[in-house]
Amino acid sequence: MLCRLENYAESSKPEDQLQVMFEDHFNWFFTDVQATGAYPYYMQRFFDENNITIEMGPDDLQILKEGAVDFITISYYMTYIMRYKGSPVPKPTGRLVSDIKNPHLPKSDWGWTIDPIGFRITLNRIYDRYHKPIFISENGLGAVDHPDADGRIEDDYRIDYMRAHVEQLREAIADGVDVFGYAWWGPIDLVSSGTSEMTKRYGMIYVDQDDYGHGTGKRSKKKSFYYYKKLIASNGADLENNVAY
C-alpha cells in the first residue's frame, strides 16, 4: 500500500515546483517499483550520491518484472505544502506532517489538513501514472470524541469528512478513474500508530479505553457507524446525513 502524499508548491517559484517533484519522486518510488516491476530512473542519482548499491542475483530483475501488481492500493489523509530546500537532490525527511500550513484548508485536531479535492487530484494522478485499478484501503479522520450522558457520540464531523471525500471519489470515477473499493480507517477505535494514544480516535465504533489502558473496553456504535452502513448499502449514492441515531 502506498501512503500517498499529495504535494502543492508553496509558490509559483520554479524552485518550489522542483521541490514538489523531488518529494513526489520519493513517494512514488515504492509504487513505481510495485506497478512497473523496475526501479525508476530518478532514484539512481540518489543512490549514487548516498553510496547505495542494491545487490541483485542474475534473475532478480526478471522476477521483479514478472511480479508487478495488478492494482494499486493507497491510503489518503491529507495534502502537503512544499518549499525549496536548497539541495539538488534532497533527502526525504520522513515526517508525516508538513511544517508549512495551508491557509486555505481546515485541519483536524492533530493538524492534518482536510482536503477532499486533493483526494480527487491524487486518484487522477495515480491512474494517469499507472493505468491500473485503484483500491483505497485507508481514508479517515482522527478526532477527539466526547460521549454524552447516555454514552452516545454524534460525530457529525467524521460524517462530514467521509461525505466530502466520497463526493470527490465519485467525481474521480466520473473523470474516468478506475476505483473498485473504498475502506475507512478504521472501523473500531484503536491505538493510533502515529501518536500512540487512544484519544486520537478514527473508528465508527467507540471503545471505552483511555491512553493508559483504563476503561471497560465496551464497544458502542457512533452516529458515523449508521451513516457508513447507509453509504455502503447505497454504494455511495446516498450521501445525506439523515440517519436516525
C-alpha positions in Angstrom: 0.0 0.0 0.0 1.2 3.5 -0.9 0.7 6.2 1.7 0.0 8.8 -0.9 1.4 12.2 0.0 0.0 14.7 -2.5 2.1 17.9 -2.6 1.4 21.5 -3.5 4.1 24.1 -4.2 4.1 27.0 -1.7 4.5 29.5 -4.6 4.9 29.7 -8.3 8.7 29.8 -8.0 10.3 27.2 -10.2 12.4 26.1 -7.2 9.2 25.2 -5.2 7.9 23.3 -8.2 11.2 21.4 -8.3 10.8 20.5 -4.6 7.3 19.1 -5.3 8.9 16.9 -8.0 11.6 15.7 -5.6 9.0 14.9 -2.9 6.7 13.1 -5.4 9.6 11.0 -6.6 10.4 9.8 -3.1 6.7 9.0 -2.6 6.1 7.4 -6.0 9.3 5.3 -5.8 7.6 2.5 -3.8 4.6 2.1 -6.1 6.7 2.7 -9.2 8.6 -0.5 -8.4 5.5 -2.4 -7.5 3.5 -1.3 -10.5 6.1 -1.3 -13.2 8.4 -4.1 -11.9 11.5 -1.9 -12.2 13.5 0.6 -10.3 12.7 4.2 -11.7 15.4 6.2 -13.4 15.1 9.1 -10.9 16.4 7.2 -7.9 19.8 6.3 -9.5 21.2 9.8 -8.7 20.0 9.5 -5.1 21.5 6.0 -4.8 24.8 7.2 -6.3 25.1 10.3 -4.1 24.3 8.3 -1.0 26.5 5.3 -1.7 23.6 2.9 -2.0 24.1 -0.3 -4.0 21.4 -2.8 -4.5 22.8 -6.4 -4.6 20.9 -8.5 -7.1 21.1 -12.0 -8.4 21.1 -12.9 -12.1 17.3 -13.4 -12.2 16.2 -10.7 -9.8 15.3 -8.1 -12.4 13.1 -10.6 -14.3 11.4 -11.8 -11.1 10.7 -8.1 -10.2 9.2 -7.5 -13.7 7.0 -10.6 -13.5 5.8 -9.7 -10.0 4.3 -6.3 -10.8 1.0 -5.7 -9.1 -2.4 -5.9 -10.9 -3.9 -3.0 -9.0 -2.8 -0.1 -6.8 -3.7 0.2 -3.1 -3.3 3.6 -1.3 -4.1 5.4 1.9 -5.0 9.1 1.7 -5.4 11.5 4.6 -4.1 15.0 3.7 -2.1 17.2 1.3 1.2 19.0 1.9 2.8 22.3 1.1 6.4 22.2 -0.2 9.1 24.9 -0.2 12.5 24.5 -1.9 15.1 23.1 0.5 18.2 24.3 -1.5 19.6 20.9 -2.4 20.0 19.3 -5.9 18.5 16.0 -4.6 17.3 16.4 -1.1 16.9 13.5 1.3 13.4 12.7 2.4 12.5 13.9 5.9 10.3 11.0 6.8 7.9 13.4 8.6 4.2 12.8 8.2 3.0 16.4 8.7 4.5 19.4 6.8 5.8 22.3 8.8 4.1 24.7 6.2 0.4 25.0 6.8 -2.1 25.6 4.0 -4.2 28.6 4.9 -7.0 27.5 2.6 -7.8 24.2 4.3 -9.3 23.3 7.6 -7.3 21.0 9.9 -8.0 18.1 12.2 -7.4 18.1 16.0 -3.9 16.9 15.2 -3.2 19.5 12.5 -3.8 17.3 9.5 -5.2 19.2 6.6 -8.7 18.1 5.4 -8.6 18.2 1.6 -11.2 16.2 -0.3 -10.4 17.8 -3.6 -6.8 16.7 -3.1 -8.2 13.2 -2.9 -9.7 13.6 -6.4 -6.4 15.0 -7.7 -4.3 12.2 -6.3 -6.7 9.5 -7.7 -6.4 11.1 -11.1 -2.6 11.3 -10.9 -2.3 7.7 -9.8 -4.5 6.4 -12.6 -2.7 8.6 -15.1 0.6 7.2 -14.0 -0.2 3.5 -13.8 -3.5 2.9 -15.7 -4.3 0.2 -13.1 -7.4 -0.1 -10.9 -7.2 1.5 -7.5 -8.3 0.4 -4.1 -8.4 2.9 -1.2 -7.5 0.9 1.8 -7.3 3.8 4.2 -9.1 7.1 4.5 -10.2 8.6 7.8 -10.3 11.3 10.4 -8.6 11.2 13.8 -10.6 13.2 16.3 -11.5 13.6 20.0 -14.9 12.0 20.7 -16.9 13.0 23.7 -19.7 10.7 24.7 -22.8 12.4 26.1 -24.5 11.5 29.4 -26.1 8.4 27.7 -22.8 7.3 26.1 -23.9 8.4 22.6 -21.4 10.0 20.2 -22.9 12.2 17.5 -19.7 12.6 15.4 -21.1 14.7 12.6 -17.5 16.0 12.0 -16.5 12.5 11.0 -19.5 12.1 8.8 -18.8 15.4 7.1 -15.2 14.3 6.4 -16.5 11.0 5.0 -19.2 12.5 2.9 -16.8 15.2 1.4 -14.2 12.5 0.4 -16.7 10.2 -1.1 -18.2 13.1 -3.1 -14.7 13.7 -4.6 -14.2 9.9 -5.1 -17.4 9.9 -7.2 -16.0 12.8 -9.2 -12.8 11.0 -9.8 -14.7 7.9 -11.0 -16.7 10.3 -13.3 -13.3 11.6 -14.6 -12.6 8.0 -15.7 -10.5 6.7 -12.8 -11.0 3.0 -12.2 -11.7 2.7 -8.5 -13.1 -0.6 -7.2 -13.0 -0.2 -3.4 -13.1 2.3 -0.6 -12.4 1.4 3.1 -12.4 3.6 6.2 -9.6 3.7 8.7 -10.5 2.2 11.0 -13.9 0.7 11.8 -13.1 0.4 15.6 -11.2 2.8 17.8 -7.6 1.6 18.3 -4.3 3.0 19.5 -3.1 5.5 16.9 0.1 4.3 15.3 1.2 7.9 14.7 0.8 9.2 18.2 0.4 6.0 20.4 -2.8 7.2 22.0 -6.4 6.2 22.2 -7.5 9.8 22.4 -7.0 10.2 18.7 -10.0 8.1 17.5 -10.7 7.1 14.0 -13.4 4.5 14.5 -17.1 4.4 13.9 -17.3 2.1 17.0 -16.3 3.7 20.3 -14.0 1.7 22.7 -14.2 2.7 26.3 -10.5 2.9 27.0 -8.1 5.8 27.6 -4.5 6.4 26.8 -3.3 4.5 29.8 -5.4 1.3 29.2 -8.1 2.3 31.7 -11.7 1.6 30.9 -14.2 -1.2 30.5 -13.3 -2.0 26.8 -17.0 -1.8 26.0 -17.8 -1.0 22.4 -20.6 1.2 21.2 -21.7 2.4 17.8 -21.2 6.1 17.0 -23.6 8.0 14.6 -21.0 7.6 11.9 -21.5 3.8 12.1 -25.0 4.1 10.8 -24.0 6.7 8.2 -21.3 4.4 6.8 -23.8 1.5 6.8 -26.2 3.5 4.7 -23.3 4.7 2.5 -22.3 1.1 1.8 -25.9 0.0 1.2 -26.3 2.7 -1.5 -22.8 2.1 -3.0 -22.0 5.7 -2.3 -25.1 7.1 -4.0 -26.8 8.4 -0.8 -24.6 10.9 1.0 -27.2 12.7 3.0 -26.6 12.9 6.8 -30.1 11.9 7.7 -29.5 8.7 9.7 -31.5 8.0 12.8 -29.4 7.8 15.9 
